[in-house]
Amino acid sequence: MIEPNVYITLALASLAGLAMIVAGGLAGWRGWLSLRRMELDHAQDGGHLPVAVSTGSRIEIADLKERIKKLEAIAAGVDL
């Protein structure tokens, strides 16, 4: 026969484990709701996020535009 203390210990350990699972789920739910609120606010603001453009990214964009022009010229049959 098992002592009553073992039952009490198992019950308390199970309850503590369940409380940790519920707390983790609640934190995840709140995070998901916060994400949805941000998405809705973003959609109401017109959907434009402010973007910080650095000098390096501007150079890369200019390089990509130049490559596109070259590829379009090749596709059109123009000799560079």
PyMOL Python script that loads the backbone (N, CA, C, O; Angstrom):
from pymol import cmd

cmd.read_pdbstr("""\
ATOM      1  N   MET A   1       0.841  -1.183   0.000  1.00  0.00           N
ATOM      2  CA  MET A   1       0.000   0.000   0.000  1.00  0.00           C
ATOM      3  C   MET A   1       0.886   1.247   0.000  1.00  0.00           C
ATOM      4  O   MET A   1       1.893   1.308   0.705  1.00  0.00           O
ATOM      5  N   ILE A   2       0.491   2.243  -0.808  1.00  0.00           N
ATOM      6  CA  ILE A   2       1.272   3.474  -0.924  1.00  0.00           C
ATOM      7  C   ILE A   2       0.810   4.466   0.144  1.00  0.00           C
ATOM      8  O   ILE A   2      -0.377   4.582   0.449  1.00  0.00           O
ATOM      9  N   GLU A   3       1.772   5.159   0.685  1.00  0.00           N
ATOM     10  CA  GLU A   3       1.457   6.130   1.742  1.00  0.00           C
ATOM     11  C   GLU A   3       0.714   7.335   1.165  1.00  0.00           C
ATOM     12  O   GLU A   3       0.881   7.652  -0.013  1.00  0.00           O
ATOM     13  N   PRO A   4      -0.089   7.999   1.962  1.00  0.00           N
ATOM     14  CA  PRO A   4      -0.831   9.189   1.488  1.00  0.00           C
ATOM     15  C   PRO A   4       0.085  10.337   1.074  1.00  0.00           C
ATOM     16  O   PRO A   4      -0.297  11.166   0.248  1.00  0.00           O
ATOM     17  N   ASN A   5       1.292  10.392   1.641  1.00  0.00           N
ATOM     18  CA  ASN A   5       2.227  11.463   1.287  1.00  0.00           C
ATOM     19  C   ASN A   5       2.650  11.359  -0.175  1.00  0.00           C
ATOM     20  O   ASN A   5       2.896  12.381  -0.815  1.00  0.00           O
ATOM     21  N   VAL A   6       2.737  10.162  -0.707  1.00  0.00           N
ATOM     22  CA  VAL A   6       3.119   9.966  -2.096  1.00  0.00           C
ATOM     23  C   VAL A   6       2.025  10.524  -3.002  1.00  0.00           C
ATOM     24  O   VAL A   6       2.317  11.192  -3.994  1.00  0.00           O
ATOM     25  N   TYR A   7       0.781  10.254  -2.664  1.00  0.00           N
ATOM     26  CA  TYR A   7      -0.341  10.792  -3.451  1.00  0.00           C
ATOM     27  C   TYR A   7      -0.356  12.321  -3.436  1.00  0.00           C
ATOM     28  O   TYR A   7      -0.592  12.967  -4.457  1.00  0.00           O
ATOM     29  N   ILE A   8      -0.103  12.870  -2.275  1.00  0.00           N
ATOM     30  CA  ILE A   8      -0.096  14.329  -2.147  1.00  0.00           C
ATOM     31  C   ILE A   8       1.067  14.920  -2.954  1.00  0.00           C
ATOM     32  O   ILE A   8       0.896  15.939  -3.623  1.00  0.00           O
ATOM     33  N   THR A   9       2.226  14.301  -2.899  1.00  0.00           N
ATOM     34  CA  THR A   9       3.392  14.775  -3.639  1.00  0.00           C
ATOM     35  C   THR A   9       3.148  14.707  -5.145  1.00  0.00           C
ATOM     36  O   THR A   9       3.455  15.653  -5.871  1.00  0.00           O
ATOM     37  N   LEU A  10       2.596  13.585  -5.614  1.00  0.00           N
ATOM     38  CA  LEU A  10       2.290  13.444  -7.034  1.00  0.00           C
ATOM     39  C   LEU A  10       1.239  14.454  -7.489  1.00  0.00           C
ATOM     40  O   LEU A  10       1.343  15.015  -8.579  1.00  0.00           O
ATOM     41  N   ALA A  11       0.239  14.681  -6.660  1.00  0.00           N
ATOM     42  CA  ALA A  11      -0.802  15.639  -7.019  1.00  0.00           C
ATOM     43  C   ALA A  11      -0.238  17.054  -7.101  1.00  0.00           C
ATOM     44  O   ALA A  11      -0.568  17.805  -8.019  1.00  0.00           O
ATOM     45  N   LEU A  12       0.609  17.415  -6.145  1.00  0.00           N
ATOM     46  CA  LEU A  12       1.195  18.761  -6.152  1.00  0.00           C
ATOM     47  C   LEU A  12       2.160  18.935  -7.330  1.00  0.00           C
ATOM     48  O   LEU A  12       2.203  20.005  -7.938  1.00  0.00           O
ATOM     49  N   ALA A  13       2.926  17.901  -7.651  1.00  0.00           N
ATOM     50  CA  ALA A  13       3.847  17.982  -8.789  1.00  0.00           C
ATOM     51  C   ALA A  13       3.060  18.106 -10.097  1.00  0.00           C
ATOM     52  O   ALA A  13       3.432  18.877 -10.982  1.00  0.00           O
ATOM     53  N   SER A  14       1.980  17.350 -10.208  1.00  0.00           N
ATOM     54  CA  SER A  14       1.135  17.437 -11.403  1.00  0.00           C
ATOM     55  C   SER A  14       0.496  18.816 -11.521  1.00  0.00           C
ATOM     56  O   SER A  14       0.443  19.391 -12.608  1.00  0.00           O
ATOM     57  N   LEU A  15       0.022  19.331 -10.422  1.00  0.00           N
ATOM     58  CA  LEU A  15      -0.583  20.658 -10.426  1.00  0.00           C
ATOM     59  C   LEU A  15       0.435  21.730 -10.800  1.00  0.00           C
ATOM     60  O   LEU A  15       0.108  22.660 -11.537  1.00  0.00           O
ATOM     61  N   ALA A  16       1.670  21.611 -10.301  1.00  0.00           N
ATOM     62  CA  ALA A  16       2.713  22.579 -10.637  1.00  0.00           C
ATOM     63  C   ALA A  16       3.058  22.485 -12.122  1.00  0.00           C
ATOM     64  O   ALA A  16       3.237  23.513 -12.775  1.00  0.00           O
ATOM     65  N   GLY A  17       3.156  21.273 -12.667  1.00  0.00           N
ATOM     66  CA  GLY A  17       3.424  21.103 -14.089  1.00  0.00           C
ATOM     67  C   GLY A  17       2.315  21.677 -14.950  1.00  0.00           C
ATOM     68  O   GLY A  17       2.578  22.332 -15.958  1.00  0.00           O
ATOM     69  N   LEU A  18       1.081  21.433 -14.554  1.00  0.00           N
ATOM     70  CA  LEU A  18      -0.056  21.992 -15.289  1.00  0.00           C
ATOM     71  C   LEU A  18      -0.046  23.518 -15.230  1.00  0.00           C
ATOM     72  O   LEU A  18      -0.352  24.175 -16.225  1.00  0.00           O
ATOM     73  N   ALA A  19       0.299  24.083 -14.087  1.00  0.00           N
ATOM     74  CA  ALA A  19       0.362  25.542 -13.951  1.00  0.00           C
ATOM     75  C   ALA A  19       1.442  26.121 -14.872  1.00  0.00           C
ATOM     76  O   ALA A  19       1.242  27.184 -15.460  1.00  0.00           O
ATOM     77  N   MET A  20       2.585  25.433 -15.002  1.00  0.00           N
ATOM     78  CA  MET A  20       3.641  25.919 -15.891  1.00  0.00           C
ATOM     79  C   MET A  20       3.199  25.860 -17.354  1.00  0.00           C
ATOM     80  O   MET A  20       3.485  26.773 -18.129  1.00  0.00           O
ATOM     81  N   ILE A  21       2.509  24.796 -17.725  1.00  0.00           N
ATOM     82  CA  ILE A  21       2.021  24.682 -19.101  1.00  0.00           C
ATOM     83  C   ILE A  21       0.992  25.765 -19.402  1.00  0.00           C
ATOM     84  O   ILE A  21       1.022  26.369 -20.474  1.00  0.00           O
ATOM     85  N   VAL A  22       0.097  26.009 -18.477  1.00  0.00           N
ATOM     86  CA  VAL A  22      -0.925  27.044 -18.668  1.00  0.00           C
ATOM     87  C   VAL A  22      -0.283  28.429 -18.741  1.00  0.00           C
ATOM     88  O   VAL A  22      -0.687  29.256 -19.557  1.00  0.00           O
ATOM     89  N   ALA A  23       0.717  28.685 -17.892  1.00  0.00           N
ATOM     90  CA  ALA A  23       1.388  29.989 -17.914  1.00  0.00           C
ATOM     91  C   ALA A  23       2.118  30.195 -19.240  1.00  0.00           C
ATOM     92  O   ALA A  23       2.093  31.296 -19.790  1.00  0.00           O
ATOM     93  N   GLY A  24       2.758  29.167 -19.753  1.00  0.00           N
ATOM     94  CA  GLY A  24       3.426  29.273 -21.051  1.00  0.00           C
ATOM     95  C   GLY A  24       2.437  29.498 -22.175  1.00  0.00           C
ATOM     96  O   GLY A  24       2.684  30.310 -23.067  1.00  0.00           O
ATOM     97  N   GLY A  25       1.325  28.792 -22.143  1.00  0.00           N
ATOM     98  CA  GLY A  25       0.293  28.981 -23.163  1.00  0.00           C
ATOM     99  C   GLY A  25      -0.304  30.371 -23.114  1.00  0.00           C
ATOM    100  O   GLY A  25      -0.566  30.977 -24.153  1.00  0.00           O
ATOM    101  N   LEU A  26      -0.518  30.876 -21.917  1.00  0.00           N
ATOM    102  CA  LEU A  26      -1.067  32.225 -21.771  1.00  0.00           C
ATOM    103  C   LEU A  26      -0.091  33.275 -22.296  1.00  0.00           C
ATOM    104  O   LEU A  26      -0.506  34.239 -22.939  1.00  0.00           O
ATOM    105  N   ALA A  27       1.185  33.097 -22.028  1.00  0.00           N
ATOM    106  CA  ALA A  27       2.189  34.040 -22.542  1.00  0.00           C
ATOM    107  C   ALA A  27       2.218  34.003 -24.068  1.00  0.00           C
ATOM    108  O   ALA A  27       2.321  35.046 -24.714  1.00  0.00           O
ATOM    109  N   GLY A  28       2.130  32.812 -24.642  1.00  0.00           N
ATOM    110  CA  GLY A  28       2.097  32.693 -26.100  1.00  0.00           C
ATOM    111  C   GLY A  28       0.849  33.324 -26.694  1.00  0.00           C
ATOM    112  O   GLY A  28       0.921  33.984 -27.730  1.00  0.00           O
ATOM    113  N   TRP A  29      -0.285  33.131 -26.053  1.00  0.00           N
ATOM    114  CA  TRP A  29      -1.548  33.716 -26.519  1.00  0.00           C
ATOM    115  C   TRP A  29      -1.474  35.235 -26.496  1.00  0.00           C
ATOM    116  O   TRP A  29      -1.900  35.894 -27.445  1.00  0.00           O
ATOM    117  N   ARG A  30      -0.933  35.794 -25.414  1.00  0.00           N
ATOM    118  CA  ARG A  30      -0.803  37.254 -25.318  1.00  0.00           C
ATOM    119  C   ARG A  30       0.145  37.792 -26.382  1.00  0.00           C
ATOM    120  O   ARG A  30      -0.102  38.853 -26.956  1.00  0.00           O
ATOM    121  N   GLY A  31       1.219  37.072 -26.647  1.00  0.00           N
ATOM    122  CA  GLY A  31       2.146  37.484 -27.700  1.00  0.00           C
ATOM    123  C   GLY A  31       1.485  37.451 -29.067  1.00  0.00           C
ATOM    124  O   GLY A  31       1.693  38.349 -29.883  1.00  0.00           O
ATOM    125  N   TRP A  32       0.688  36.418 -29.320  1.00  0.00           N
ATOM    126  CA  TRP A  32      -0.012  36.307 -30.605  1.00  0.00           C
ATOM    127  C   TRP A  32      -1.025  37.443 -30.759  1.00  0.00           C
ATOM    128  O   TRP A  32      -1.145  38.030 -31.834  1.00  0.00           O
ATOM    129  N   LEU A  33      -1.751  37.752 -29.682  1.00  0.00           N
ATOM    130  CA  LEU A  33      -2.702  38.866 -29.738  1.00  0.00           C
ATOM    131  C   LEU A  33      -1.991  40.192 -29.974  1.00  0.00           C
ATOM    132  O   LEU A  33      -2.486  41.040 -30.716  1.00  0.00           O
ATOM    133  N   SER A  34      -0.840  40.373 -29.351  1.00  0.00           N
ATOM    134  CA  SER A  34      -0.067  41.593 -29.561  1.00  0.00           C
ATOM    135  C   SER A  34       0.388  41.704 -31.011  1.00  0.00           C
ATOM    136  O   SER A  34       0.346  42.785 -31.597  1.00  0.00           O
ATOM    137  N   LEU A  35       0.818  40.592 -31.585  1.00  0.00           N
ATOM    138  CA  LEU A  35       1.221  40.586 -32.987  1.00  0.00           C
ATOM    139  C   LEU A  35       0.049  40.955 -33.885  1.00  0.00           C
ATOM    140  O   LEU A  35       0.210  41.750 -34.812  1.00  0.00           O
ATOM    141  N   ARG A  36      -1.119  40.397 -33.629  1.00  0.00           N
ATOM    142  CA  ARG A  36      -2.299  40.711 -34.439  1.00  0.00           C
ATOM    143  C   ARG A  36      -2.697  42.181 -34.312  1.00  0.00           C
ATOM    144  O   ARG A  36      -3.101  42.808 -35.291  1.00  0.00           O
ATOM    145  N   ARG A  37      -2.581  42.725 -33.097  1.00  0.00           N
ATOM    146  CA  ARG A  37      -2.897  44.152 -32.908  1.00  0.00           C
ATOM    147  C   ARG A  37      -1.946  45.023 -33.731  1.00  0.00           C
ATOM    148  O   ARG A  37      -2.370  45.993 -34.359  1.00  0.00           O
ATOM    149  N   MET A  38      -0.653  44.668 -33.722  1.00  0.00           N
ATOM    150  CA  MET A  38       0.320  45.434 -34.505  1.00  0.00           C
ATOM    151  C   MET A  38       0.004  45.336 -35.989  1.00  0.00           C
ATOM    152  O   MET A  38       0.115  46.329 -36.708  1.00  0.00           O
ATOM    153  N   GLU A  39      -0.390  44.150 -36.462  1.00  0.00           N
ATOM    154  CA  GLU A  39      -0.728  43.991 -37.874  1.00  0.00           C
ATOM    155  C   GLU A  39      -1.954  44.828 -38.243  1.00  0.00           C
ATOM    156  O   GLU A  39      -1.989  45.443 -39.309  1.00  0.00           O
ATOM    157  N   LEU A  40      -2.953  44.853 -37.369  1.00  0.00           N
ATOM    158  CA  LEU A  40      -4.150  45.654 -37.638  1.00  0.00           C
ATOM    159  C   LEU A  40      -3.837  47.144 -37.621  1.00  0.00           C
ATOM    160  O   LEU A  40      -4.326  47.890 -38.471  1.00  0.00           O
ATOM    161  N   ASP A  41      -3.025  47.586 -36.660  1.00  0.00           N
ATOM    162  CA  ASP A  41      -2.623  48.988 -36.618  1.00  0.00           C
ATOM    163  C   ASP A  41      -1.831  49.360 -37.854  1.00  0.00           C
ATOM    164  O   ASP A  41      -1.993  50.450 -38.403  1.00  0.00           O
ATOM    165  N   HIS A  42      -0.980  48.457 -38.287  1.00  0.00           N
ATOM    166  CA  HIS A  42      -0.175  48.683 -39.494  1.00  0.00           C
ATOM    167  C   HIS A  42      -1.071  48.796 -40.719  1.00  0.00           C
ATOM    168  O   HIS A  42      -0.840  49.646 -41.579  1.00  0.00           O
ATOM    169  N   ALA A  43      -2.083  47.955 -40.804  1.00  0.00           N
ATOM    170  CA  ALA A  43      -2.995  47.987 -41.954  1.00  0.00           C
ATOM    171  C   ALA A  43      -3.822  49.273 -41.959  1.00  0.00           C
ATOM    172  O   ALA A  43      -4.119  49.806 -43.028  1.00  0.00           O
ATOM    173  N   GLN A  44      -4.195  49.775 -40.792  1.00  0.00           N
ATOM    174  CA  GLN A  44      -4.987  51.006 -40.711  1.00  0.00           C
ATOM    175  C   GLN A  44      -4.154  52.235 -41.044  1.00  0.00           C
ATOM    176  O   GLN A  44      -4.693  53.244 -41.497  1.00  0.00           O
ATOM    177  N   ASP A  45      -2.848  52.160 -40.824  1.00  0.00           N
ATOM    178  CA  ASP A  45      -1.966  53.298 -41.099  1.00  0.00           C
ATOM    179  C   ASP A  45      -1.593  53.405 -42.572  1.00  0.00           C
ATOM    180  O   ASP A  45      -0.833  54.295 -42.952  1.00  0.00           O
ATOM    181  N   GLY A  46      -2.102  52.534 -43.381  1.00  0.00           N
ATOM    182  CA  GLY A  46      -1.801  52.585 -44.801  1.00  0.00           C
ATOM    183  C   GLY A  46      -0.797  51.543 -45.222  1.00  0.00           C
ATOM    184  O   GLY A  46      -0.506  51.410 -46.411  1.00  0.00           O
ATOM    185  N   GLY A  47      -0.263  50.806 -44.281  1.00  0.00           N
ATOM    186  CA  GLY A  47       0.620  49.708 -44.610  1.00  0.00           C
ATOM    187  C   GLY A  47       2.039  50.079 -44.945  1.00  0.00           C
ATOM    188  O   GLY A  47       2.764  49.254 -45.501  1.00  0.00           O
ATOM    189  N   HIS A  48       2.467  51.275 -44.634  1.00  0.00           N
ATOM    190  CA  HIS A  48       3.836  51.673 -44.952  1.00  0.00           C
ATOM    191  C   HIS A  48       4.650  51.755 -43.668  1.00  0.00           C
ATOM    192  O   HIS A  48       4.325  52.513 -42.754  1.00  0.00           O
ATOM    193  N   LEU A  49       5.708  50.963 -43.617  1.00  0.00           N
ATOM    194  CA  LEU A  49       6.619  51.028 -42.484  1.00  0.00           C
ATOM    195  C   LEU A  49       7.770  51.966 -42.811  1.00  0.00           C
ATOM    196  O   LEU A  49       8.251  51.970 -43.944  1.00  0.00           O
ATOM    197  N   PRO A  50       8.216  52.748 -41.862  1.00  0.00           N
ATOM    198  CA  PRO A  50       9.373  53.599 -42.135  1.00  0.00           C
ATOM    199  C   PRO A  50      10.609  52.733 -42.339  1.00  0.00           C
ATOM    200  O   PRO A  50      10.887  51.827 -41.553  1.00  0.00           O
ATOM    201  N   VAL A  51      11.342  53.026 -43.404  1.00  0.00           N
ATOM    202  CA  VAL A  51      12.519  52.237 -43.732  1.00  0.00           C
ATOM    203  C   VAL A  51      13.734  53.153 -43.701  1.00  0.00           C
ATOM    204  O   VAL A  51      13.763  54.196 -44.354  1.00  0.00           O
ATOM    205  N   ALA A  52      14.725  52.747 -42.937  1.00  0.00           N
ATOM    206  CA  ALA A  52      15.967  53.498 -42.884  1.00  0.00           C
ATOM    207  C   ALA A  52      16.859  53.011 -44.020  1.00  0.00           C
ATOM    208  O   ALA A  52      17.244  51.842 -44.052  1.00  0.00           O
ATOM    209  N   VAL A  53      17.188  53.901 -44.949  1.00  0.00           N
ATOM    210  CA  VAL A  53      17.995  53.529 -46.105  1.00  0.00           C
ATOM    211  C   VAL A  53      19.420  53.981 -45.852  1.00  0.00           C
ATOM    212  O   VAL A  53      19.681  55.160 -45.616  1.00  0.00           O
ATOM    213  N   SER A  54      20.338  53.026 -45.905  1.00  0.00           N
ATOM    214  CA  SER A  54      21.744  53.359 -45.699  1.00  0.00           C
ATOM    215  C   SER A  54      22.414  53.589 -47.051  1.00  0.00           C
ATOM    216  O   SER A  54      21.848  53.286 -48.101  1.00  0.00           O
ATOM    217  N   THR A  55      23.610  54.122 -47.003  1.00  0.00           N
ATOM    218  CA  THR A  55      24.360  54.389 -48.230  1.00  0.00           C
ATOM    219  C   THR A  55      24.680  53.102 -48.963  1.00  0.00           C
ATOM    220  O   THR A  55      24.623  53.049 -50.192  1.00  0.00           O
ATOM    221  N   GLY A  56      25.019  52.061 -48.208  1.00  0.00           N
ATOM    222  CA  GLY A  56      25.344  50.777 -48.816  1.00  0.00           C
ATOM    223  C   GLY A  56      24.162  50.186 -49.561  1.00  0.00           C
ATOM    224  O   GLY A  56      24.327  49.623 -50.643  1.00  0.00           O
ATOM    225  N   SER A  57      22.975  50.309 -48.992  1.00  0.00           N
ATOM    226  CA  SER A  57      21.811  49.751 -49.675  1.00  0.00           C
ATOM    227  C   SER A  57      21.456  50.569 -50.917  1.00  0.00           C
ATOM    228  O   SER A  57      20.956  50.018 -51.897  1.00  0.00           O
ATOM    229  N   ARG A  58      21.708  51.867 -50.882  1.00  0.00           N
ATOM    230  CA  ARG A  58      21.457  52.685 -52.078  1.00  0.00           C
ATOM    231  C   ARG A  58      22.392  52.286 -53.213  1.00  0.00           C
ATOM    232  O   ARG A  58      21.986  52.242 -54.375  1.00  0.00           O
ATOM    233  N   ILE A  59      23.645  51.997 -52.871  1.00  0.00           N
ATOM    234  CA  ILE A  59      24.610  51.565 -53.888  1.00  0.00           C
ATOM    235  C   ILE A  59      24.177  50.226 -54.474  1.00  0.00           C
ATOM    236  O   ILE A  59      24.255  50.021 -55.685  1.00  0.00           O
ATOM    237  N   GLU A  60      23.719  49.313 -53.612  1.00  0.00           N
ATOM    238  CA  GLU A  60      23.268  48.012 -54.091  1.00  0.00           C
ATOM    239  C   GLU A  60      22.051  48.148 -55.005  1.00  0.00           C
ATOM    240  O   GLU A  60      21.956  47.456 -56.019  1.00  0.00           O
ATOM    241  N   ILE A  61      21.128  49.028 -54.654  1.00  0.00           N
ATOM    242  CA  ILE A  61      19.941  49.246 -55.480  1.00  0.00           C
ATOM    243  C   ILE A  61      20.336  49.824 -56.833  1.00  0.00           C
ATOM    244  O   ILE A  61      19.810  49.407 -57.865  1.00  0.00           O
ATOM    245  N   ALA A  62      21.257  50.780 -56.832  1.00  0.00           N
ATOM    246  CA  ALA A  62      21.724  51.361 -58.095  1.00  0.00           C
ATOM    247  C   ALA A  62      22.405  50.298 -58.949  1.00  0.00           C
ATOM    248  O   ALA A  62      22.222  50.271 -60.166  1.00  0.00           O
ATOM    249  N   ASP A  63      23.188  49.426 -58.323  1.00  0.00           N
ATOM    250  CA  ASP A  63      23.852  48.352 -59.059  1.00  0.00           C
ATOM    251  C   ASP A  63      22.828  47.390 -59.659  1.00  0.00           C
ATOM    252  O   ASP A  63      22.973  46.964 -60.805  1.00  0.00           O
ATOM    253  N   LEU A  64      21.804  47.050 -58.896  1.00  0.00           N
ATOM    254  CA  LEU A  64      20.762  46.162 -59.406  1.00  0.00           C
ATOM    255  C   LEU A  64      20.000  46.795 -60.570  1.00  0.00           C
ATOM    256  O   LEU A  64      19.666  46.115 -61.540  1.00  0.00           O
ATOM    257  N   LYS A  65      19.728  48.089 -60.472  1.00  0.00           N
ATOM    258  CA  LYS A  65      19.044  48.775 -61.572  1.00  0.00           C
ATOM    259  C   LYS A  65      19.898  48.751 -62.838  1.00  0.00           C
ATOM    260  O   LYS A  65      19.382  48.567 -63.940  1.00  0.00           O
ATOM    261  N   GLU A  66      21.212  48.939 -62.672  1.00  0.00           N
ATOM    262  CA  GLU A  66      22.119  48.914 -63.825  1.00  0.00           C
ATOM    263  C   GLU A  66      22.140  47.519 -64.451  1.00  0.00           C
ATOM    264  O   GLU A  66      22.137  47.393 -65.675  1.00  0.00           O
ATOM    265  N   ARG A  67      22.161  46.496 -63.641  1.00  0.00           N
ATOM    266  CA  ARG A  67      22.134  45.127 -64.164  1.00  0.00           C
ATOM    267  C   ARG A  67      20.836  44.842 -64.913  1.00  0.00           C
ATOM    268  O   ARG A  67      20.847  44.184 -65.953  1.00  0.00           O
ATOM    269  N   ILE A  68      19.726  45.335 -64.386  1.00  0.00           N
ATOM    270  CA  ILE A  68      18.440  45.137 -65.060  1.00  0.00           C
ATOM    271  C   ILE A  68      18.440  45.809 -66.424  1.00  0.00           C
ATOM    272  O   ILE A  68      17.960  45.239 -67.403  1.00  0.00           O
ATOM    273  N   LYS A  69      18.984  47.028 -66.487  1.00  0.00           N
ATOM    274  CA  LYS A  69      19.058  47.726 -67.774  1.00  0.00           C
ATOM    275  C   LYS A  69      19.900  46.948 -68.772  1.00  0.00           C
ATOM    276  O   LYS A  69      19.545  46.855 -69.947  1.00  0.00           O
ATOM    277  N   LYS A  70      21.023  46.384 -68.307  1.00  0.00           N
ATOM    278  CA  LYS A  70      21.876  45.591 -69.190  1.00  0.00           C
ATOM    279  C   LYS A  70      21.150  44.342 -69.677  1.00  0.00           C
ATOM    280  O   LYS A  70      21.237  43.994 -70.855  1.00  0.00           O
ATOM    281  N   LEU A  71      20.439  43.670 -68.783  1.00  0.00           N
ATOM    282  CA  LEU A  71      19.707  42.470 -69.175  1.00  0.00           C
ATOM    283  C   LEU A  71      18.576  42.797 -70.151  1.00  0.00           C
ATOM    284  O   LEU A  71      18.314  42.034 -71.081  1.00  0.00           O
ATOM    285  N   GLU A  72      17.910  43.931 -69.935  1.00  0.00           N
ATOM    286  CA  GLU A  72      16.854  44.345 -70.869  1.00  0.00           C
ATOM    287  C   GLU A  72      17.442  44.668 -72.234  1.00  0.00           C
ATOM    288  O   GLU A  72      16.837  44.370 -73.263  1.00  0.00           O
ATOM    289  N   ALA A  73      18.627  45.280 -72.242  1.00  0.00           N
ATOM    290  CA  ALA A  73      19.274  45.589 -73.516  1.00  0.00           C
ATOM    291  C   ALA A  73      19.677  44.306 -74.232  1.00  0.00           C
ATOM    292  O   ALA A  73      19.533  44.205 -75.450  1.00  0.00           O
ATOM    293  N   ILE A  74      20.179  43.327 -73.486  1.00  0.00           N
ATOM    294  CA  ILE A  74      20.541  42.044 -74.090  1.00  0.00           C
ATOM    295  C   ILE A  74      19.302  41.359 -74.653  1.00  0.00           C
ATOM    296  O   ILE A  74      19.344  40.792 -75.745  1.00  0.00           O
ATOM    297  N   ALA A  75      18.196  41.411 -73.908  1.00  0.00           N
ATOM    298  CA  ALA A  75      16.956  40.779 -74.359  1.00  0.00           C
ATOM    299  C   ALA A  75      16.405  41.474 -75.604  1.00  0.00           C
ATOM    300  O   ALA A  75      15.780  40.835 -76.450  1.00  0.00           O
ATOM    301  N   ALA A  76      16.635  42.773 -75.713  1.00  0.00           N
ATOM    302  CA  ALA A  76      16.135  43.532 -76.867  1.00  0.00           C
ATOM    303  C   ALA A  76      17.083  43.393 -78.075  1.00  0.00           C
ATOM    304  O   ALA A  76      16.737  43.791 -79.187  1.00  0.00           O
ATOM    305  N   GLY A  77      18.260  42.835 -77.851  1.00  0.00           N
ATOM    306  CA  GLY A  77      19.207  42.632 -78.948  1.00  0.00           C
ATOM    307  C   GLY A  77      20.121  43.824 -79.166  1.00  0.00           C
ATOM    308  O   GLY A  77      20.755  43.925 -80.217  1.00  0.00           O
ATOM    309  N   VAL A  78      20.203  44.713 -78.217  1.00  0.00           N
ATOM    310  CA  VAL A  78      21.066  45.893 -78.357  1.00  0.00           C
ATOM    311  C   VAL A  78      22.462  45.503 -77.892  1.00  0.00           C
ATOM    312  O   VAL A  78      22.617  44.880 -76.841  1.00  0.00           O
ATOM    313  N   ASP A  79      23.479  45.867 -78.670  1.00  0.00           N
ATOM    314  CA  ASP A  79      24.847  45.560 -78.307  1.00  0.00           C
ATOM    315  C   ASP A  79      25.400  46.695 -77.451  1.00  0.00           C
ATOM    316  O   ASP A  79      25.371  47.858 -77.854  1.00  0.00           O
ATOM    317  N   LEU A  80      25.903  46.350 -76.269  1.00  0.00           N
ATOM    318  CA  LEU A  80      26.459  47.364 -75.364  1.00  0.00           C
ATOM    319  C   LEU A  80      27.874  47.581 -75.734  1.00  0.00           C
ATOM    320  O   LEU A  80      28.557  48.394 -75.111  1.00  0.00           O
TER     321      LEU A  80
END
""", "prot")
cmd.dss("prot")
cmd.show_as("cartoon", "prot")
cmd.util.cbc("prot")
cmd.orient("prot")
